[in-house]
């Protein structure tokens, strides 16, 4: 969608007869444009653009909801940790992972570790977006799994438009790797492809 352009009648410090809505937002953030000086149509366009950016912005919390919703359920906290790592590495931090990852992964003796997936899913449970269920499976080392609650399903459905490509990639990734949610199979893949995150000395 083309970015809206307006006549520049309100930002004399910015050169040019026209100004794009993205430049208006940048000017507002840096203090070179005052909100009170904006014409009504520009103000409305800025509000609409900020709402669009918020709607389409990926965040760790949204990754957890997308992951659980796409899988239908995640059978244990250990799998949630490993799935989140793979989604982060393969999709969101692929280009930046040498210096930065979305979840701040660190090497560990049992594979990459981050406190954030657990914290985010616990928050989602408290907020009524995710529900826990008891596990009785020889394929899981955990006693509790996660699935979307009714409220979480509504949020997930609302994300489908903006994040359909993300959802399709998650389905593709886990259909190939872990269709039956086996921890050992996922762990083997991580060890083989991300050995820098395995540290036998870490505790």
C-alpha positions as CSV (number, residue, x, y, z in Angstrom):
1,X,0.0,0.0,0.0
2,X,1.4,3.4,-1.0
3,X,2.3,5.7,1.8
4,X,0.1,8.8,2.0
5,X,1.6,12.1,1.0
6,X,0.5,15.6,2.1
7,X,1.2,19.2,1.4
8,X,3.8,20.4,3.9
9,X,2.0,23.3,5.5
10,X,2.8,22.4,9.1
11,X,6.5,21.4,9.3
12,X,8.7,24.4,8.2
13,X,11.9,22.7,9.5
14,X,11.5,19.9,6.9
15,X,12.4,20.8,3.4
16,X,10.0,20.1,0.5
17,X,6.5,21.0,-0.5
18,X,5.2,17.5,0.3
19,X,5.7,15.2,3.3
20,X,5.0,11.5,3.7
21,X,3.1,10.1,6.7
22,X,6.2,8.2,7.8
23,X,8.2,11.4,7.9
24,X,5.4,13.0,10.0
25,X,5.6,10.1,12.5
26,X,9.4,10.4,12.7
27,X,9.1,14.2,13.1
28,X,6.6,13.7,16.0
29,X,9.0,11.3,17.7
30,X,12.0,13.5,17.4
31,X,10.1,16.7,18.3
32,X,10.6,18.5,15.0
33,X,6.8,18.3,14.4
34,X,4.2,19.2,16.9
35,X,1.0,17.2,17.1
36,X,-1.1,20.4,17.6
37,X,0.1,21.7,14.3
38,X,-1.2,18.8,12.2
39,X,-4.2,19.3,10.0
40,X,-7.0,16.9,10.8
41,X,-6.5,14.7,7.7
42,X,-2.8,14.3,8.6
43,X,-3.6,13.6,12.2
44,X,-6.1,10.9,11.1
45,X,-3.5,9.4,8.6
46,X,-0.9,9.2,11.4
47,X,-3.3,7.5,13.7
48,X,-4.2,5.0,11.0
49,X,-0.6,4.3,10.1
50,X,0.4,3.7,13.8
51,X,-2.6,1.4,14.2
52,X,-1.5,-0.5,11.1
53,X,2.1,-0.8,12.3
54,X,0.9,-2.1,15.7
55,X,-1.3,-4.6,14.0
56,X,1.5,-6.0,11.8
57,X,4.3,-5.8,14.3
58,X,5.7,-9.1,15.5
59,X,6.6,-9.4,19.2
60,X,7.7,-12.3,21.4
61,X,4.3,-12.5,23.0
62,X,2.7,-12.8,19.5
63,X,5.2,-15.4,18.5
64,X,4.1,-17.6,21.5
65,X,0.4,-17.2,20.6
66,X,1.1,-17.9,16.9
67,X,3.1,-20.9,17.7
68,X,0.6,-22.5,20.1
69,X,-2.3,-21.6,17.8
70,X,-0.6,-23.0,14.7
71,X,0.3,-26.2,16.4
72,X,-3.1,-26.6,18.0
73,X,-1.3,-27.5,21.2
74,X,2.2,-27.7,22.5
75,X,2.9,-30.8,24.6
76,X,5.1,-29.5,27.4
77,X,7.3,-26.6,28.4
78,X,10.4,-28.3,27.1
79,X,8.9,-28.5,23.6
80,X,7.7,-24.9,23.8
81,X,11.2,-23.8,24.6
82,X,12.7,-25.8,21.6
83,X,9.9,-24.8,19.2
84,X,10.3,-21.2,20.1
85,X,14.0,-21.4,19.5
86,X,13.6,-22.9,16.1
87,X,10.9,-20.4,15.1
88,X,13.2,-17.5,16.3
89,X,16.3,-18.9,14.5
90,X,14.5,-19.8,11.3
91,X,12.2,-16.9,11.0
92,X,12.7,-13.8,13.2
93,X,16.4,-13.7,14.2
94,X,17.8,-15.4,11.1
95,X,19.8,-12.4,10.0
96,X,20.7,-10.9,13.3
97,X,21.3,-14.1,15.5
98,X,25.1,-13.5,15.7
99,X,24.5,-10.3,17.6
100,X,20.8,-10.4,18.7
101,X,17.9,-12.8,19.0
102,X,14.3,-12.0,19.9
103,X,14.3,-14.2,23.0
104,X,17.9,-13.8,24.1
105,X,19.0,-17.4,23.8
106,X,22.1,-18.7,25.7
107,X,24.0,-22.0,25.3
108,X,23.0,-24.7,27.8
109,X,23.8,-28.4,28.4
110,X,20.3,-29.4,27.3
111,X,20.2,-27.0,24.3
112,X,19.5,-23.3,23.9
113,X,17.8,-21.7,26.9
114,X,15.9,-18.5,27.5
115,X,13.7,-17.5,30.4
116,X,11.3,-15.6,28.1
117,X,9.2,-18.3,26.5
118,X,8.2,-19.6,29.9
119,X,7.5,-16.2,31.2
120,X,5.4,-15.2,28.2
121,X,3.3,-18.4,28.3
122,X,2.7,-18.0,32.0
123,X,1.5,-14.4,31.4
124,X,-0.7,-15.7,28.6
125,X,-2.2,-18.3,31.0
126,X,-2.8,-15.6,33.6
127,X,-4.4,-13.3,31.0
128,X,-6.8,-16.1,29.9
129,X,-5.3,-16.4,26.4
130,X,-3.7,-19.9,26.9
131,X,-4.9,-22.8,29.0
132,X,-2.8,-25.6,30.5
133,X,-3.8,-29.3,30.2
134,X,-2.4,-32.4,31.8
135,X,0.0,-34.6,29.9
136,X,0.2,-38.4,30.0
137,X,2.6,-39.3,27.2
138,X,5.8,-41.3,26.9
139,X,7.0,-38.7,24.3
140,X,6.9,-35.9,26.9
141,X,9.1,-35.2,29.9
142,X,6.7,-32.6,31.1
143,X,3.3,-32.9,32.9
144,X,1.6,-29.8,31.5
145,X,0.9,-28.8,27.9
146,X,-0.5,-25.6,26.4
147,X,-3.4,-24.7,24.0
148,X,-5.3,-21.5,23.2
149,X,-8.2,-20.7,25.4
150,X,-11.3,-19.2,23.8
151,X,-10.1,-15.6,24.2
152,X,-6.7,-16.6,22.9
153,X,-8.3,-18.2,19.8
154,X,-10.1,-14.9,19.1
155,X,-6.7,-13.1,19.3
156,X,-5.1,-15.7,17.1
157,X,-7.9,-15.3,14.5
158,X,-7.4,-11.6,14.5
159,X,-3.7,-12.1,13.7
160,X,-4.3,-14.4,10.7
161,X,-4.5,-11.6,8.1
162,X,-1.2,-9.9,9.1
163,X,0.7,-13.1,9.9
164,X,-0.5,-15.7,7.5
165,X,2.9,-16.1,6.0
166,X,4.4,-16.7,9.4
167,X,1.8,-19.3,10.2
168,X,2.4,-21.1,6.9
169,X,6.1,-21.2,7.6
170,X,5.6,-22.6,11.1
171,X,3.4,-25.3,9.7
172,X,5.9,-26.2,7.1
173,X,8.8,-26.2,9.6
174,X,7.1,-28.5,12.1
175,X,5.4,-30.8,9.6
176,X,8.9,-31.7,8.4
177,X,10.6,-31.7,11.8
178,X,8.2,-32.8,14.5
179,X,4.7,-33.9,13.3
180,X,4.2,-36.0,16.5
181,X,6.0,-33.6,18.9
182,X,8.9,-35.8,19.9
183,X,11.3,-34.0,22.1
184,X,14.2,-36.2,21.1
185,X,13.8,-35.5,17.4
186,X,13.6,-31.8,17.9
187,X,16.7,-31.9,20.2
188,X,18.6,-33.9,17.6
189,X,17.8,-31.3,14.9
190,X,18.9,-28.4,17.2
191,X,22.2,-30.2,18.1
192,X,23.0,-30.9,14.5
193,X,22.2,-27.4,13.2
194,X,23.0,-25.1,16.1
195,X,25.9,-26.7,18.0
196,X,27.0,-23.3,19.2
197,X,24.0,-23.4,21.6
198,X,25.0,-26.7,23.2
199,X,27.3,-26.2,26.2
200,X,28.0,-29.3,28.4
201,X,29.6,-27.0,31.1
202,X,26.6,-24.7,31.4
203,X,24.3,-25.1,34.4
